[in-house]
Amino acid sequence: MQGQGFNRPSPQADRKIASVIITPGPSPLPGGVFDQAPRIIATLDDGREVELFSFYEHERSFSPDQFVGLTVDEARRLKFAPENRLEMRQRAARSIV
C-alpha cells in the first residue's frame, strides 16, 4: 500500500472553471499595509471553490474571463504567463491613477 495515492490525479484536475472572482487588493498606505494581496478564486463546474493564487497588482493584471473554461492546472499557469505581466510604463501609469 505504500505510495498508492501519489500517482492519483487530484479530484479537481479534470474539472473546468465556471466562474472567477478577483478579490480587491490592499487599500492605500498606510492603512492597507497589512491587507492581503488580490486573490483569484475559481468556482468549478461541480460547484466547489478553489483559490488559484494571489498576485501583486503592480506586477500582474488579470480578468475573470481569462480563466473560464480552463482546468485548475491551466489557470494556475497563467500567473507567470508573459501576457499578464505589466511593463514598467504600465506600472507607473497605474500607480498614478
C-alpha positions in Angstrom: 0.0 0.0 0.0 3.0 2.2 0.1 2.7 5.2 -2.3 -0.5 4.2 -4.0 -2.1 7.7 -3.5 0.8 9.6 -5.0 0.1 8.8 -8.7 -3.6 9.6 -8.4 -4.6 12.9 -10.0 -6.3 15.4 -7.7 -10.1 15.3 -7.9 -10.2 18.8 -9.3 -7.6 18.1 -12.1 -10.2 17.5 -14.8 -12.8 20.0 -13.6 -13.3 23.1 -15.6 -13.6 26.6 -14.2 -17.2 28.0 -14.4 -16.6 31.5 -12.9 -13.9 33.5 -11.2 -13.8 36.3 -8.6 -10.8 38.5 -8.2 -10.7 39.9 -4.7 -9.8 43.6 -4.2 -6.2 44.5 -3.4 -4.9 46.4 -0.4 -6.1 49.9 0.4 -3.8 52.8 0.1 -0.9 53.1 2.5 -0.6 53.5 5.4 -3.9 51.9 6.2 -3.6 49.0 3.8 -0.1 47.9 4.8 -1.5 44.7 6.4 -4.2 43.9 3.8 -3.9 40.8 1.6 -2.8 40.8 -2.0 -5.6 40.2 -4.5 -6.6 36.5 -4.9 -8.1 34.6 -7.8 -10.9 32.4 -6.5 -12.5 30.0 -9.0 -15.8 28.2 -8.9 -15.5 24.8 -10.7 -18.2 23.1 -12.8 -19.1 20.9 -9.8 -19.7 24.0 -7.6 -16.6 23.8 -5.4 -14.5 26.9 -4.9 -10.7 26.8 -5.3 -8.2 29.5 -4.7 -5.9 29.6 -7.7 -3.3 32.1 -6.5 -2.6 35.6 -5.2 -0.6 38.2 -7.0 0.8 41.7 -6.8 -1.4 44.3 -8.7 1.6 46.4 -9.6 3.2 43.4 -11.4 0.4 41.4 -13.0 -3.1 42.0 -14.4 -5.9 39.5 -14.9 -9.6 39.5 -15.9 -12.0 36.8 -14.8 -12.7 35.8 -18.5 -9.2 34.5 -18.9 -9.9 31.6 -16.5 -13.3 30.4 -17.5 -13.2 27.0 -19.3 -9.7 26.2 -18.1 -8.7 23.4 -15.7 -7.2 24.4 -12.3 -3.7 23.5 -13.5 -4.0 25.5 -16.7 -5.4 28.5 -14.8 -2.5 28.4 -12.2 0.0 28.6 -15.0 -1.5 32.0 -16.1 0.1 33.6 -13.0 3.5 33.6 -14.8 2.4 34.0 -18.4 4.2 36.9 -20.1 0.9 38.4 -21.4 -0.2 39.1 -17.9 2.9 41.0 -16.9 2.7 44.7 -16.6 5.5 46.6 -18.2 7.3 49.4 -16.3 5.3 52.1 -18.2 2.0 50.4 -17.4 3.1 50.1 -13.7 3.9 53.8 -13.5 0.5 54.7 -15.1 -1.4 52.5 -12.7 0.3 53.9 -9.6 -0.6 57.5 -10.6 -4.3 56.7 -11.0 
